[in-house]
Amino acid sequence: MRRRLCGLFLCLMAQNAGAETAVSERCRAGSHRLARVELYFGTGKRAGLQRDAWRHFMADVVTPKFPDGLSVFEGLGQWHGPRGSVREASRMMIIIYRPAGDSDAKIEAIRSGYETRFRQQSVLRVDTTACVAF
């Protein structure tokens, strides 16, 4: 009997946890769920990626793929590589978009375009969703 009660209790807890998750995934009135991607661009060992080069990259590669808009923030990044910790100027790009069949290919083209153009090892990608209201 005790095992059955424990089993029932765990089952109810799991159902409640699922209900809480479902509630938290809903957007508030007046907003809707969209995809969100964050891309983190390092600038290498240079003091900073030249602003003109970044502007050209944005105009040539990024804007044609996501013309509705995005945000870019400058900062300082850090990562641990084979030769130890590396600190470098960096940029974080946030794009909020309606997923389409070619969305992933567009994001990957931005990443690979940056890696090639600026001789970078990688561009970090973080995918989430967000409730959005305009």
Stockholm file with secondary structure:
# STOCKHOLM 1.0

chainA/1-134         MRRRLCGLFLCLMAQNAGAETAVSERCRAGSHRLARVELYFGTGKRAGLQRDAWRHFMADVVTPKFPDGLSVFEGLGQWHGPRGSVREASRMMIIIYRPAGDSDAKIEAIRSGYETRFRQQSVLRVDTTACVAF
#=GR chainA/1-134 SS CHHHHHHHHHHHHHHHHHHHHHHHHSCCTTCEEEEEEEEEEECTTSSSCCHHHHHHHIIIIIHHHCTTCCEEEEEEEEEEETTEEEEEEEEEEEEEECCCTTHHHHHHHHHHHHHHHTTCSCCEEEEEEEEECC
#=GC SS_cons         CHHHHHHHHHHHHHHHHHHHHHHHHSCCTTCEEEEEEEEEEECTTSSSCCHHHHHHHIIIIIHHHCTTCCEEEEEEEEEEETTEEEEEEEEEEEEEECCCTTHHHHHHHHHHHHHHHTTCSCCEEEEEEEEECC
//
